[in-house]
Amino acid sequence: MKMKKTHFAAAAGLFALVLSACTQEHVAVFTEFTYKGTDRLEQFNPATQYLNPILSGCYPDPSITRKGEDYYLANSSFSYYPGLPVWHSRDLVNWELVGYALDRPSQLNLGDGVGLSEGIFAPDIKYNPYNDTFYLIVTVVGGGGNIVVKTKDPAKGWSDPIPVDVPGIDPSFYFSPDGKAYIVNNQEPDTPAEYDGHRAIGLREYDLATDKVVGTCTQIVNKGVRPEDKPIWIEGPHLYHIDGTYYLMCAEGGTGDGHSEVVFRSDSVRGPYVPCEINPILTQRTLPKNRLAPVTAAGHADLIQTPEGEWWAVFLSILPYRYDEANTLCNTGRNTLLLPVRWENGQPVILDEGQTVPYVVDKSGIAADGERRNNTGNVEFTDDFKGAKLDPFWLQVRTPQSEWYRLTDKGLVLQPRDVSIYEEKNPSFLCRWIKNFNFTATLTMDYQPQAEGDLAGFVCYQKENYNYVIGKTLDADGRETIVLNKCAGKGPELVASADAEEYAGEPVRFKIEAIGRDYSFYYSFDGTDWKQLGRVQDGAILSTQVAGGFTGAVVGMYATTAKDRMPVAAE
């Protein structure tokens, strides 16, 4: 076998060790991953302004709470594991991931067959000062119903799930000054639904001593703000008691272009709740689609008050790279954004209808944390896999049933298994959210396939049947080959390949360059001489519009021996 001795000059010794390890065991070893966003950003002054979104990538359905000067925020995670990311901040702008509330298989059992857009829906995080405890209540679609987890410190882990007898989705807590607790949630109306999307908001008391729902349910909202217009999907409720008045804030109109946020008020916790005069208090649905720098689908908000008395709102939005009458193309999913809240006529207003959600927002006093965080703007990240633990931003699809990766002194080792990314299972696949319209990602890999169909490489993935893979495999003649596979709604197809037998046994480096919907895939055996594999590919297949579901796209590392589910050559 002819071999070309062209190791990366800066890492020759490391790769020699990796090569030795790979010859003894059929594994893929990854030694470097980089990601760099290259979006054209608006100019802003980080000393007095911040950039939306504050959490870029697929971090939807934000919920927020405060203990003293510490803010905590949680997002939906659907069927990615670990589930339920929890963040900490001191200034509402710079956020640090402190962990996941559901980070043990015993807490989150998302097994084979659970859809990628099932799993963790719309968490609510609340600090209860009356017992000094944080609570998270969330819907687990596809396994578990509505559950509660709690902790004294979000950075130190959460309890096992506590099932709660609440139907529907989107439950959230309200802790009253008298020490009582209530849950509000989206559910079926008391009478038969009159149309598709007809929902209601229910309220129940929750016993903190027994962690059980007590008493009866009160339906506090039916249909929405204007029942005569047959509003759809009143959901994501949050209940607040502010200056003697109860405010119920909900999303309405679905989480697409029709998304909005509305608010009701009442003198009693059980109602009646009357729509406030100004509604919606946040939406982008009435704006022209041909506007510059569009932000759409704004809604599903939560309010927070600072120690100084200011009010702010976190909410989700979609930032499309193409937005017109026919398209809403976005590969990053629903992001978390932040805006100040003003009070008018005794009600909160996040943004006047007809105004655009701004990318740059004024906020004094945000320089304390500087640019220490890296979750907004042009994100940059490098991982050499030399830490004692895997970086917490790496995710799996569904709950693992076995251990198939490990960190070693040689790099990150993935065990190829007879499971592919084209199945609703837990493949040998570690990934992280794409955070920018435009980005460059690279990956270094040492892998020697043993049989035809063995494959390891670099993946852009929206779901099982919408993804790209560039990797190394063996062809029918046993020759090492670099392949580019595409899956766009049907079975995976081989769109391009290149013979790599001259470099058999050598490490390979992959690169993905994205410019909006244009995705280009490259490989190199010396780290400098990049060869494009195939033509520019259509990244629109990684968008929700094309692939469906609720998640953004991810990029990551993959290894498999699933020979009977490998791509065939495109016609």
C-alpha positions as CSV (number, residue, x, y, z in Angstrom):
1,M,0.0,0.0,0.0
2,K,1.5,3.3,-1.0
3,M,1.5,6.0,1.7
4,K,2.4,9.7,1.4
5,K,4.3,10.8,4.6
6,T,2.7,14.3,4.8
7,H,1.6,14.8,8.4
8,F,0.6,18.2,9.6
9,A,3.9,19.8,10.6
10,A,2.7,21.2,13.9
11,A,1.2,17.9,15.1
12,A,3.4,15.2,13.7
13,G,4.1,13.5,17.0
14,L,0.5,13.6,18.1
15,F,-0.8,12.0,14.9
16,A,1.8,9.3,15.1
17,L,0.4,8.3,18.5
18,V,-3.1,8.6,17.1
19,L,-2.2,6.4,14.1
20,S,-0.8,3.8,16.5
21,A,-4.0,3.8,18.5
22,C,-6.2,3.5,15.5
23,T,-4.4,0.5,14.1
24,Q,-5.1,-1.4,17.3
25,E,-8.8,-0.4,17.6
26,H,-11.5,0.5,15.0
27,V,-12.3,4.0,16.3
28,A,-12.3,7.5,15.0
29,V,-10.0,10.0,16.8
30,F,-10.6,13.7,16.6
31,T,-7.9,16.1,17.6
32,E,-9.2,19.6,16.7
33,F,-12.5,21.3,16.0
34,T,-12.8,25.0,15.2
35,Y,-15.9,27.2,14.5
36,K,-15.8,30.9,13.5
37,G,-18.9,33.0,12.6
38,T,-18.3,35.5,9.7
39,D,-21.6,37.4,9.6
40,R,-21.6,41.1,8.7
41,L,-22.6,42.6,12.0
42,E,-24.0,46.0,12.9
43,Q,-21.5,48.3,14.7
44,F,-22.1,48.7,18.4
45,N,-20.4,50.0,21.5
46,P,-20.0,47.1,24.0
47,A,-19.6,49.6,26.9
48,T,-23.1,50.9,26.5
49,Q,-24.9,48.7,24.0
50,Y,-25.5,45.0,23.4
51,L,-26.1,42.9,20.3
52,N,-29.2,40.7,19.8
53,P,-29.6,37.8,19.9
54,I,-28.1,37.4,23.4
55,L,-28.0,33.6,22.8
56,S,-27.5,32.8,19.2
57,G,-28.3,29.4,17.8
58,C,-31.2,27.2,18.8
59,Y,-32.0,28.5,22.2
60,P,-35.8,29.0,22.1
61,D,-38.6,29.5,24.6
62,P,-36.5,31.4,27.1
63,S,-37.6,31.6,30.7
64,I,-35.8,33.8,33.3
65,T,-35.6,34.3,37.0
66,R,-33.5,36.2,39.6
67,K,-32.0,35.6,43.0
68,G,-30.4,38.7,44.3
69,E,-28.1,40.0,41.6
70,D,-27.9,36.6,39.8
71,Y,-30.1,35.9,36.8
72,Y,-30.8,32.4,35.5
73,L,-32.3,31.4,32.2
74,A,-33.5,28.1,30.7
75,N,-34.3,27.1,27.1
76,S,-36.1,24.3,25.3
77,S,-33.8,21.5,24.0
78,F,-36.2,19.1,22.3
79,S,-34.6,15.6,21.9
80,Y,-31.0,16.7,22.3
81,Y,-29.1,15.4,25.3
82,P,-28.2,16.6,27.9
83,G,-31.5,18.4,28.1
84,L,-32.6,21.8,29.4
85,P,-29.7,24.2,29.3
86,V,-29.4,26.6,32.2
87,W,-27.5,29.9,32.0
88,H,-26.3,32.4,34.5
89,S,-25.7,36.2,34.1
90,R,-25.1,39.3,36.3
91,D,-26.1,41.8,33.6
92,L,-28.8,40.1,31.4
93,V,-26.5,40.3,28.4
94,N,-23.4,38.1,29.0
95,W,-24.5,34.5,29.8
96,E,-22.5,31.5,30.9
97,L,-23.8,28.0,30.5
98,V,-23.8,26.5,34.1
99,G,-25.1,23.1,33.1
100,Y,-28.2,21.2,32.1
101,A,-31.1,20.4,34.4
102,L,-31.6,17.0,32.8
103,D,-28.1,15.6,32.4
104,R,-28.6,12.0,33.7
105,P,-30.2,9.3,31.6
106,S,-32.4,8.6,34.7
107,Q,-33.9,12.1,34.4
108,L,-34.4,12.2,30.6
109,N,-35.1,8.9,28.8
110,L,-35.6,9.9,25.1
111,G,-35.3,6.5,23.5
112,D,-35.4,5.2,19.9
113,G,-38.3,6.5,17.9
114,V,-38.7,9.8,19.7
115,G,-38.9,12.6,17.2
116,L,-36.1,15.2,17.2
117,S,-38.6,18.0,17.6
118,E,-40.2,16.2,20.6
119,G,-38.6,16.0,24.0
120,I,-38.1,19.2,26.1
121,F,-40.7,21.9,25.3
122,A,-40.8,25.4,26.8
123,P,-39.4,25.2,30.4
124,D,-40.2,27.7,33.1
125,I,-37.5,28.5,35.7
126,K,-38.5,30.3,38.9
127,Y,-36.7,31.1,42.1
128,N,-39.0,30.7,45.2
129,P,-37.7,33.1,47.9
130,Y,-40.0,31.5,50.5
131,N,-38.1,28.2,50.6
132,D,-34.9,29.4,48.8
133,T,-35.4,26.9,46.0
134,F,-35.2,27.0,42.2
135,Y,-37.9,25.2,40.3
136,L,-38.0,24.1,36.7
137,I,-41.3,22.8,35.2
138,V,-41.4,21.5,31.7
139,T,-43.2,19.3,29.2
140,V,-41.4,16.2,28.0
141,V,-43.1,15.3,24.7
142,G,-42.7,11.7,23.8
143,G,-41.9,10.5,27.3
144,G,-42.8,11.9,30.7
145,G,-45.6,14.5,30.3
146,N,-45.2,17.5,32.6
147,I,-42.4,17.3,35.2
148,V,-40.8,19.4,37.9
149,V,-37.1,19.4,39.0
150,K,-35.7,21.6,41.7
151,T,-32.4,22.6,43.3
152,K,-30.8,25.0,45.8
153,D,-28.1,25.9,43.3
154,P,-28.6,25.6,39.5
155,A,-24.8,25.1,39.0
156,K,-24.8,22.0,41.2
157,G,-27.4,19.8,39.6
158,W,-31.1,19.2,39.8
159,S,-33.4,16.6,41.4
160,D,-34.9,13.6,39.7
161,P,-38.1,14.5,37.8
162,I,-41.3,14.8,39.8
163,P,-44.4,14.1,37.6
164,V,-47.1,16.6,38.0
165,D,-50.8,16.1,37.2
166,V,-51.1,18.9,34.7
167,P,-52.3,18.3,31.1
168,G,-51.3,20.1,27.9
169,I,-48.0,21.9,27.5
170,D,-46.0,25.0,28.6
171,P,-46.6,24.9,32.4
172,S,-45.1,27.7,34.5
173,F,-45.0,28.6,38.2
174,Y,-46.2,31.6,40.1
175,F,-45.1,31.9,43.8
176,S,-47.5,34.2,45.7
177,P,-46.5,36.4,48.6
178,D,-48.5,34.3,51.0
179,G,-46.3,31.3,50.2
180,K,-48.7,29.5,47.9
181,A,-47.7,28.2,44.5
182,Y,-49.7,28.0,41.3
183,I,-49.2,26.5,37.8
184,V,-50.6,28.0,34.6
185,N,-50.5,26.0,31.4
186,N,-51.8,25.6,27.9
187,Q,-54.6,23.0,27.7
188,E,-57.8,22.0,25.9
189,P,-60.7,24.4,26.6
190,D,-63.4,23.4,29.0
191,T,-65.9,23.0,26.1
192,P,-65.1,21.2,22.8
193,A,-62.7,23.1,20.7
194,E,-64.4,25.2,18.0
195,Y,-61.5,25.3,15.5
196,D,-57.9,24.0,15.0
197,G,-55.6,25.9,17.4
198,H,-58.4,26.7,19.8
199,R,-56.7,26.4,23.2
200,A,-57.1,27.7,26.8
201,I,-55.0,28.6,29.8
202,G,-55.7,26.8,33.1
203,L,-54.6,27.6,36.6
204,R,-54.0,25.1,39.5
205,E,-52.7,25.4,43.0
206,Y,-49.5,23.4,43.7
207,D,-48.6,22.1,47.2
208,L,-44.9,22.8,47.8
209,A,-44.7,20.4,50.7
210,T,-45.9,17.4,48.7
211,D,-45.0,18.5,45.2
212,K,-48.6,17.7,44.0
213,V,-51.4,19.7,42.4
214,V,-54.2,20.3,44.8
215,G,-57.8,21.5,44.3
216,T,-59.5,22.1,41.0
217,C,-58.5,23.8,37.7
218,T,-59.7,27.3,36.8
219,Q,-59.8,28.2,33.1
220,I,-58.6,31.8,33.1
221,V,-58.3,32.4,29.4
222,N,-60.3,30.9,26.5
223,K,-59.1,31.3,22.9
224,G,-57.1,34.5,23.4
225,V,-57.2,38.3,23.4
226,R,-59.9,38.7,20.8
227,P,-62.0,35.5,20.9
228,E,-64.2,36.8,18.0
229,D,-61.2,36.5,15.7
230,K,-60.6,32.9,16.6
231,P,-57.0,33.3,17.7
232,I,-54.8,30.3,17.7
233,W,-52.4,28.6,20.1
234,I,-52.6,30.7,23.2
235,E,-49.6,29.2,25.0
236,G,-46.4,29.9,26.9
237,P,-48.2,31.5,29.9
238,H,-46.4,33.4,32.7
239,L,-48.1,34.9,35.7
240,Y,-46.8,37.9,37.6
241,H,-48.1,39.9,40.6
242,I,-47.0,43.5,40.1
243,D,-48.1,46.5,42.2
244,G,-51.2,44.7,43.4
245,T,-52.3,43.5,39.9
246,Y,-52.0,40.0,38.4
247,Y,-50.6,40.0,34.9
248,L,-50.9,36.9,32.6
249,M,-48.6,37.1,29.6
250,C,-48.9,34.5,26.8
251,A,-47.8,33.8,23.3
252,E,-50.4,33.7,20.6
253,G,-50.6,32.9,16.9
254,G,-48.1,30.0,16.7
255,T,-44.3,30.2,16.6
256,G,-44.0,31.1,12.9
257,D,-44.6,34.4,11.2
258,G,-47.9,34.9,13.1
259,H,-46.2,34.7,16.5
260,S,-47.0,37.4,19.1
261,E,-47.0,38.2,22.8
262,V,-50.2,39.3,24.6
263,V,-51.0,40.3,28.1
264,F,-54.1,40.1,30.4
265,R,-54.7,41.5,33.9
266,S,-56.8,40.7,37.0
267,D,-57.4,41.8,40.5
268,S,-57.6,38.1,41.6
269,V,-55.2,35.2,41.0
270,R,-58.1,33.2,39.6
271,G,-59.5,35.9,37.5
272,P,-61.4,37.1,35.6
273,Y,-58.5,38.1,33.3
274,V,-59.2,40.9,30.9
275,P,-57.0,41.8,27.9
276,C,-54.9,44.9,28.4
277,E,-55.6,47.9,26.2
278,I,-52.4,47.5,24.2
279,N,-52.1,44.1,22.4
280,P,-50.0,42.5,21.1
281,I,-47.2,43.8,23.2
282,L,-44.6,42.2,20.9
283,T,-44.9,41.0,17.3
284,Q,-43.3,41.3,13.9
285,R,-46.1,39.8,11.8
286,T,-47.4,43.1,10.4
287,L,-44.1,44.2,8.9
288,P,-43.1,43.9,5.2
289,K,-41.0,40.9,4.4
290,N,-38.6,42.8,2.1
291,R,-37.3,44.8,5.0
292,L,-33.5,44.9,5.8
293,A,-32.1,42.8,8.6
294,P,-35.4,41.0,9.4
295,V,-36.3,39.5,12.7
296,T,-39.4,37.4,12.7
297,A,-41.6,35.1,14.8
298,A,-41.0,37.2,17.9
299,G,-42.9,36.0,21.0
300,H,-42.9,33.5,23.8
301,A,-41.6,36.0,26.2
302,D,-40.8,36.2,30.0
303,L,-40.4,39.3,32.1
304,I,-37.7,40.0,34.7
305,Q,-37.2,43.0,37.1
306,T,-33.7,44.1,38.0
307,P,-32.7,45.0,41.5
308,E,-32.8,48.7,40.4
309,G,-36.5,48.3,39.4
310,E,-36.1,48.2,35.6
311,W,-38.1,45.6,33.6
312,W,-36.8,43.6,30.7
313,A,-38.1,40.8,28.5
314,V,-36.4,37.8,27.0
315,F,-38.2,36.2,24.0
316,L,-37.5,34.0,21.0
317,S,-37.2,35.1,17.4
318,I,-36.0,33.7,14.1
319,L,-33.3,35.5,12.1
320,P,-33.6,34.4,8.5
321,Y,-30.9,34.8,5.9
322,R,-33.6,34.9,3.2
323,Y,-37.1,36.3,3.9
324,D,-39.7,37.0,1.2
325,E,-43.2,35.9,0.3
326,A,-42.0,32.4,-0.6
327,N,-39.2,31.8,1.9
328,T,-38.2,32.1,5.5
329,L,-34.8,30.4,5.4
330,C,-33.0,30.1,8.7
331,N,-30.5,27.4,9.8
332,T,-29.9,28.6,13.3
333,G,-33.4,27.9,14.7
334,R,-35.1,30.1,17.3
335,N,-32.7,32.4,19.2
336,T,-33.0,34.2,22.6
337,L,-33.3,38.0,22.4
338,L,-33.6,40.8,25.0
339,L,-35.5,44.1,25.0
340,P,-36.3,46.7,27.7
341,V,-40.0,46.9,28.8
342,R,-41.9,50.1,29.4
343,W,-45.1,50.5,31.4
344,E,-48.0,52.4,29.8
345,N,-51.5,52.7,31.2
346,G,-50.6,50.1,33.9
347,Q,-49.4,47.4,31.5
348,P,-46.1,46.2,30.1
349,V,-45.1,46.9,26.5
350,I,-42.1,45.2,25.0
351,L,-42.2,46.8,21.5
352,D,-44.8,48.9,19.8
353,E,-46.6,47.1,16.9
354,G,-45.0,48.1,13.6
355,Q,-41.5,48.6,15.1
356,T,-38.7,46.2,14.1
357,V,-36.8,44.2,16.7
358,P,-33.4,45.9,16.9
359,Y,-30.1,44.1,16.6
360,V,-28.3,46.8,18.6
361,V,-29.8,48.0,21.9
362,D,-28.7,50.5,24.5
363,K,-28.0,49.3,28.0
364,S,-25.9,51.1,30.5
365,G,-23.6,49.3,32.9
366,I,-23.0,46.2,30.8
367,A,-19.2,46.5,30.7
368,A,-18.6,44.6,33.9
369,D,-18.5,41.3,32.2
370,G,-16.9,42.8,29.1
371,E,-16.8,40.3,26.2
372,R,-16.1,37.3,28.4
373,R,-19.0,35.4,27.0
374,N,-19.1,34.0,23.5
375,N,-22.8,33.3,22.8
376,T,-23.7,36.3,20.6
377,G,-22.4,37.9,17.4
378,N,-19.7,36.1,15.5
379,V,-19.1,33.2,17.8
380,E,-15.6,31.6,17.8
381,F,-14.8,28.3,19.4
382,T,-11.8,25.9,19.3
383,D,-11.7,22.5,21.0
384,D,-8.6,20.3,21.1
385,F,-10.3,17.7,23.3
386,K,-7.6,17.8,25.9
387,G,-9.8,18.7,28.8
388,A,-10.7,16.3,31.6
389,K,-14.4,16.6,30.6
390,L,-16.1,17.1,27.3
391,D,-17.0,20.7,26.6
392,P,-20.7,21.1,27.7
393,F,-21.8,22.6,24.4
394,W,-21.4,19.2,22.7
395,L,-24.7,17.5,22.4
396,Q,-26.1,14.1,21.4
397,V,-29.4,13.2,19.7
398,R,-31.6,11.4,22.2
399,T,-30.5,9.7,25.4
400,P,-27.4,7.5,25.2
401,Q,-28.0,3.8,26.1
402,S,-24.2,3.0,26.1
403,E,-20.8,4.7,26.3
404,W,-19.5,5.2,22.8
405,Y,-17.1,8.2,23.2
406,R,-14.2,9.0,25.5
407,L,-11.5,11.6,26.0
408,T,-7.9,10.3,25.9
409,D,-4.5,11.9,25.7
410,K,-4.7,11.3,22.0
411,G,-8.0,13.2,21.4
412,L,-11.7,12.5,21.4
413,V,-12.4,8.9,20.5
414,L,-15.7,7.9,18.9
415,Q,-16.6,4.2,18.6
416,P,-18.3,3.5,15.2
417,R,-21.5,1.5,15.8
418,D,-24.2,-0.1,13.7
419,V,-26.4,3.1,14.1
420,S,-26.6,5.9,11.5
421,I,-27.7,9.5,11.7
422,Y,-30.5,8.5,9.3
423,E,-32.3,6.7,12.1
424,E,-34.4,7.9,15.1
425,K,-31.8,6.5,17.5
426,N,-28.7,7.6,19.3
427,P,-25.8,7.4,16.8
428,S,-22.1,8.0,17.5
429,F,-22.6,11.7,16.8
430,L,-21.5,14.7,18.9
431,C,-22.6,18.1,17.7
432,R,-23.2,21.7,18.6
433,W,-25.6,24.4,17.4
434,I,-24.8,26.4,14.3
435,K,-24.9,30.1,15.4
436,N,-24.4,32.2,12.3
437,F,-25.7,32.6,8.8
438,N,-22.1,32.6,7.6
439,F,-19.4,30.5,9.3
440,T,-16.3,28.3,8.7
441,A,-15.8,25.1,10.7
442,T,-12.9,22.7,10.5
443,L,-12.2,19.3,12.0
444,T,-9.1,17.0,12.2
445,M,-9.7,13.3,12.2
446,D,-7.6,10.1,12.2
447,Y,-9.7,7.1,11.1
448,Q,-9.0,3.9,9.2
449,P,-12.2,2.3,7.9
450,Q,-12.1,-1.5,8.1
451,A,-14.8,-2.5,5.5
452,E,-16.9,-1.0,2.8
453,G,-19.5,1.3,4.4
454,D,-17.5,2.1,7.5
455,L,-17.5,5.9,7.7
456,A,-16.4,8.7,10.0
457,G,-16.4,12.4,9.4
458,F,-18.0,15.9,9.7
459,V,-21.7,16.5,9.6
460,C,-24.2,19.4,9.1
461,Y,-27.5,18.1,10.4
462,Q,-31.0,19.4,10.8
463,K,-32.7,16.0,11.3
464,E,-32.5,12.4,10.2
465,N,-33.5,13.0,6.6
466,Y,-32.0,16.5,6.1
467,N,-28.2,16.6,6.4
468,Y,-24.8,16.6,4.8
469,V,-21.8,14.3,5.7
470,I,-18.2,14.7,4.4
471,G,-16.1,11.7,5.6
472,K,-13.7,8.9,5.0
473,T,-14.8,5.4,4.0
474,L,-13.8,2.4,1.8
475,D,-15.1,1.9,-1.7
476,A,-16.1,-1.5,-3.1
477,D,-12.5,-2.2,-4.0
478,G,-11.2,-1.5,-0.5
479,R,-9.7,1.9,-1.3
480,E,-9.9,4.8,1.1
481,T,-12.2,7.4,-0.3
482,I,-13.4,10.8,0.8
483,V,-17.2,11.1,0.2
484,L,-19.8,13.8,0.4
485,N,-23.3,12.5,1.2
486,K,-26.5,14.5,1.1
487,C,-29.9,13.6,2.5
488,A,-32.8,15.8,1.5
489,G,-36.1,14.2,2.5
490,K,-35.5,10.8,1.0
491,G,-32.6,8.3,1.4
492,P,-29.0,9.6,1.6
493,E,-27.2,10.0,-1.7
494,L,-23.5,10.1,-2.6
495,V,-23.0,13.5,-4.4
496,A,-19.2,13.5,-4.8
497,S,-16.2,11.4,-3.9
498,A,-12.4,11.5,-4.2
499,D,-9.9,8.7,-4.1
500,A,-7.6,8.9,-1.0
501,E,-5.7,5.7,-1.3
502,E,-2.4,7.6,-1.8
503,Y,-2.9,9.0,1.7
504,A,-4.2,5.8,3.3
505,G,-3.6,5.8,7.0
506,E,-3.0,9.5,7.1
507,P,-5.1,12.0,9.2
508,V,-7.5,14.1,7.2
509,R,-8.8,17.6,7.8
510,F,-12.3,18.7,6.8
511,K,-13.7,22.2,6.3
512,I,-17.2,23.5,5.9
513,E,-17.8,27.0,4.7
514,A,-21.4,28.5,4.8
515,I,-22.5,31.7,3.2
516,G,-26.2,31.9,3.8
517,R,-27.7,28.9,1.9
518,D,-24.4,28.1,0.1
519,Y,-22.5,25.3,1.8
520,S,-19.1,24.2,0.5
521,F,-17.2,21.1,1.7
522,Y,-13.4,20.7,1.6
523,Y,-10.8,18.2,2.7
524,S,-7.0,18.3,3.1
525,F,-4.2,15.9,4.0
526,D,-1.6,18.6,4.9
527,G,-3.8,21.3,6.4
528,T,-3.1,23.8,3.7
529,D,-3.9,22.3,0.3
530,W,-7.7,22.4,0.5
531,K,-9.7,20.5,-2.2
532,Q,-13.4,21.2,-2.6
533,L,-15.5,18.1,-2.8
534,G,-18.4,18.5,-5.2
535,R,-20.0,21.7,-6.1
536,V,-21.6,24.3,-3.7
537,Q,-24.5,22.6,-1.9
538,D,-27.9,24.0,-1.0
539,G,-27.9,24.7,2.8
540,A,-31.7,25.4,2.6
541,I,-32.2,21.8,3.4
542,L,-30.9,22.6,6.9
543,S,-33.7,25.2,7.4
544,T,-36.9,24.6,9.3
545,Q,-38.9,25.7,6.2
546,V,-37.6,22.8,4.2
547,A,-36.9,20.2,6.9
548,G,-39.7,21.1,9.3
549,G,-39.7,20.7,13.0
550,F,-38.6,23.2,15.7
551,T,-34.9,22.9,15.9
552,G,-31.9,24.6,14.3
553,A,-29.1,22.9,12.6
554,V,-25.9,21.5,14.2
555,V,-22.4,20.7,13.1
556,G,-20.4,17.8,14.5
557,M,-18.4,14.6,14.5
558,Y,-19.8,11.2,13.4
559,A,-18.7,7.5,13.1
560,T,-20.7,4.5,11.9
561,T,-20.6,0.9,10.7
562,A,-24.2,1.0,9.5
563,K,-23.4,-0.5,6.1
564,D,-27.0,-1.4,5.1
565,R,-28.0,2.3,5.5
566,M,-25.3,4.0,3.6
567,P,-25.8,6.4,0.7
568,V,-26.1,5.3,-3.0
569,A,-24.8,7.3,-5.9
570,A,-27.2,10.1,-7.1
571,E,-28.7,9.6,-10.5
